[in-house]
């Protein structure tokens, strides 16, 4: 007596095979698909498994590979039962199968089933070379051939694309393409049929769990999440399948190289912008140094004559100028784009008044006037001052580029309160932009400038997002552009 497992989604075949095998004295269990089969194997160790090649969710070919990867089934005899054996050539040995029977009249099939059971008694080295039994009298079907070609065409596309593609049937994996195998670092036969949380890295599982799950069988647009797994940066997109609550497609896109390129561009961008900072500092640092020098010189000459209050006044004045120099130096110290933002309360009036002198001299040399207006001088925002410096430098240089050929080039920086947000607006009266350029603003490497990288605004948006902020842009050709930075207001509730 053999313990036999039959896996087939055709209920008629299941019934016929079960009754036939039991009549021949064998113990029979059955499963209607690969997932049922894998669940059944937790408590059942068959001697022989008959596997239909065409199964829902996980195909019979993948199931054979999974079965062969399970150590406790090393001695199990696997027989493929195929309804498409006449239309499709398959290397059954490569699948790990020991025998193959073509589906046809059951009277013929039953004869070959007995042959397979007899063959299973032989030592592995003496078993028949896997070949298709029962093809006699069967005719190839054109419609089946066409469907198989179409299926193979779609599978080839999925296997060759640069993105990892994973299909989940409920919580279990039912398909992974070659790229997903490479990205996750686990063989497909070790993943298929298993729960996502038992296979995927924790961060990927957490990203999947963040996606909305209650979509009531209705189609939803893709949702996405960015994460870092095994030193790789990935974007994970989820596509719910139409009219099903269970199945969904995950698309994994490796953006590591793009991240590296962005880092290089960020460094280049920073170097360019630091030119404005250094130019401003050369001018700005001279004034406080001269003030300190004059104050100390006067104090030195009159030290014996001045009273304590006058001396204290000169010392206070010098300390104020030193504080100003410290701010200028702080604008350069640890000016890193690659750290996590250090969000603190920022006095916006102080920030703007200390920032503008860093760039206005260079801008003035190009005939560009800078004006600034702050409606409420008590406004404070939550931000990283270094990142905000970089954001403002990007926006100011963009505005300056837009002012080329303008008759009276002007940039206006203003600050207002809008609900729970502090908004910094950078307005220029430059050439503006077209509708097409406006639509492509935040797309990487898309730029209307002849010498631009196309990453400036991408970086700005990323940095603002890191500070829980946002950016909006209005532009009209021939009139100008207004860029609005929104930052959370620092108040008693969130500050």
Secondary structure, 3 states (H helix, E strand, C coil): CCEEEEECCCHHHHHHHHHHHHHCCCEEEEECCHHHHHHHCCCCCCCEEEEECCCCCCCHHHHHHHHHHCHHHCCCEEEEEECCCCCCCCCHHHHCCCEEEECCCHHHHHHHHHHHHHHCCCCHHHCCCCCEECCCCCCCCHHHHHHHHHHHHHHHHHHHCCCEEEEEECCEEEEECHHHHHHHCCCHHHHCCCEHHHHCCHHHHHHHHHCCCCCCCCCCCCEEEEEEECCEEEEEEEEECCCCCCEEEEEEEECHHHHHHHHHHHHHHHHHHHHHHHHHHHHHHHHHHHHHHHHHHHHHHCCCCCCHHHHHHHHHHHHHHHHHHHHHHHCCCCCCCCCCCCCEEEEHHHHHHHHHHHHHHHHHHCCCEEEEEECCCCCEEEECHHHHHHHHHHHHHHHHHHCCCCCCCEEEEEEEEECCEEEEEEEECCCCCCHHHHHCCCCCCCCCCCCCCCCHHHHHHHHHHHCCCEEEEEEECCCEEEEEEEEEECCCCCC
